[in-house]
Amino acid sequence: MVSNRLGRTAALVSAAAMALAGCASPSAGPNGNYARPAGNAPVTANPTPYSAALVCEATYARANHISAPRIAVGRIADYTGKYESDGSGRKITQGASLMAMSAFAKAGVPLVERYDTSVSELELKYANNKLISDHPNPAPNMPAEYRRILAGQVPGSDFYVAGGITELNFNIRSSGFDLAGGDPDATDFKGTATGRLFVMNVGLDLRLVNTRTLEVVDVISYQKQIVGHEVGLGMFDFLNGNVFDLSAGEGALEPIQLAVRSLVERAIVEMTANLYGMPGPQACLKTDPLETSTVGLTGAYVPAYNNVDTNNAHTREDPSRWNARRDPAVRGRY
């Protein structure tokens, strides 16, 4: 009997070792990796319920020949002061400014960079020292024509956006239940059921400022509630001398960072409607959705040259495009 148990144990250990060997190895394989990463989901657009409204505003402005002012996005900071208790970092994204830039781009608003100007400032310094050229050297050891600095070459902004994430409230309201039942005999069937529902929220305050006069021309404050839930079932029983202890559960929490993006996009929708003089969502019914556009749910772009009829504008939201596993045009190249 002991030898049989030892044999089964050795077999289980060997099977586990083989399974682990199939997942990872201390020696790199032919492709140079120790293991193949899990997952194959393609890159997709990251819209919120307000992204379509932003694209609609861009279409409205183009259809009505509205020239939008230039916008700069400043610091939209996290003022909640909330950190993860395990020391892994902040609970709220530090990228709200980047979300605002993407939102304005979806709305077709021209942007000027003020958030990270380090590269431009460095190139300006090099150009001022006559170290940068926009043309290749005409011949070896021959000086190239250096880039000239022209007065007024950097366009200014008309307005800028600033603000912050000002609220993160946990457990605004929660509810739940725990249920357990079964035969009083210790060896008979017993079952458990649990459920939890909880609500939290996040808040945002943004302002639109006239760059020339520093007059605050628009202020918006929004909050969004976030819901989470979890359920679980369990079973414990003795059957024919065997013990069965089974449990299953499911839970979900609405993404907090996506909630922040939704807040930002809703605020930008309202600010852009003000800049465009747009009456409201009913104006979207008058636009032509088939009109050629350089904006979409992924953002916006400026054509590198006159290539609107042939470029990749209409494929940016397709999750299969450019994916080596999902796009045959790419897969067939390798």
Secondary structure, DSSP 8 states (H G I E B T S, - for coil): -HHHHHHHHHHHHHHHHHHHHHH--SS--TTS-SS--S----------TTHHHHHHHHHHHHHTT-----EEEEEEEE-S--B-TTSS-BSS-S-HHHHHHHHHHHTT--B---S--HHHHHHHHHHHTT--BSS--SSTT----B----TT-S---SEEEEEEEEEEEEEEEEEEEEEEEE-SSTTS-EEEEEEEEEEEEEEEEEEEEETTT--EEEEEEEEEEEEEEEEEEEEEEEETTEEEEEEEEEEEE--HHHHHHHHHHHHHHHHHHHHHT---GGGGGGS-TTS--SEETTEE---SSS-TTTSSGGGTT-TTTT-TTT-HHHHTT-
